[in-house]
């Protein structure tokens, strides 16, 4: 097989009870109609044994044009989330679930 010089796939460890899960929405504001979905997700993750924190930009009513914040605020939040080593991935809250 030909080696195209691609880096090896990074496989973070699986989440374990007691790990911190941060819920964030960097792509847009949180509509009030979806707040119950976020609260339900927090409850499910907590019952699974995870520590759960909502990212600061994830609040109903926070909006700047079609976004939750200025580009600088979003970049700062993303960099803050990425600074935490050991992130195993992301969990989306499906709309309308």
C-alpha positions in Angstrom: 0.0 0.0 0.0 1.3 3.5 -0.8 2.0 5.8 2.1 0.8 9.3 1.2 2.5 10.9 4.2 -0.8 11.3 6.0 -0.6 11.6 9.8 -1.8 8.7 11.9 -5.4 8.9 13.1 -5.7 10.4 16.6 -7.9 8.2 18.8 -8.6 9.9 22.1 -9.6 7.7 25.1 -13.2 7.0 25.8 -15.0 9.2 28.2 -15.2 7.8 31.8 -17.5 8.7 34.7 -16.2 11.8 36.3 -14.9 13.3 33.1 -15.9 16.9 32.3 -18.3 17.3 29.3 -18.7 20.9 28.0 -21.8 21.7 25.9 -21.1 24.5 23.5 -22.8 26.0 20.4 -20.2 28.0 18.5 -22.1 28.1 15.2 -25.1 30.1 16.3 -27.4 31.4 19.1 -29.5 29.1 21.3 -33.2 29.6 20.4 -35.4 29.6 23.5 -37.3 26.6 22.0 -34.2 24.5 22.2 -33.3 25.3 25.9 -35.3 22.2 27.1 -33.2 20.0 24.8 -30.0 21.4 26.4 -31.4 20.9 29.9 -32.4 17.3 29.1 -29.0 16.6 27.7 -27.3 18.0 30.8 -29.5 15.7 32.9 -28.8 12.6 30.8 -25.0 13.3 30.9 -25.1 13.9 34.6 -27.0 10.6 35.2 -24.3 8.9 33.1 -21.8 10.1 35.7 -20.2 13.0 33.8 -19.5 16.4 35.2 -21.3 18.8 32.9 -20.6 22.5 32.2 -22.3 24.8 29.7 -20.0 27.0 27.7 -20.5 30.7 28.5 -21.9 31.6 25.0 -24.6 28.9 25.3 -27.4 31.0 26.8 -30.9 31.8 25.5 -31.2 35.3 24.1 -27.5 35.8 23.4 -27.4 37.0 19.8 -25.3 39.1 17.5 -26.7 39.1 14.0 -27.0 35.4 13.1 -24.5 34.4 15.7 -24.2 34.0 19.4 -21.4 36.5 19.7 -18.7 38.5 18.0 -16.1 36.6 16.0 -13.5 37.4 18.7 -15.7 36.1 21.5 -16.4 32.9 19.6 -12.7 32.4 18.8 -11.9 32.9 22.5 -14.5 30.3 23.6 -13.2 27.8 21.0 -9.6 28.3 22.0 -10.7 27.9 25.7 -12.4 24.6 24.9 -9.5 23.4 22.8 -7.0 24.3 25.6 -8.5 21.5 27.7 -6.5 18.4 26.9 -8.3 15.1 26.9 -11.3 16.2 24.9 -12.7 13.0 23.4 -15.1 14.6 20.9 -18.3 16.6 20.6 -21.9 15.9 21.3 -24.6 17.7 19.4 -28.1 18.3 20.7 -30.4 17.5 17.8 -33.0 20.1 17.0 -36.5 19.2 18.0 -35.5 16.1 20.1 
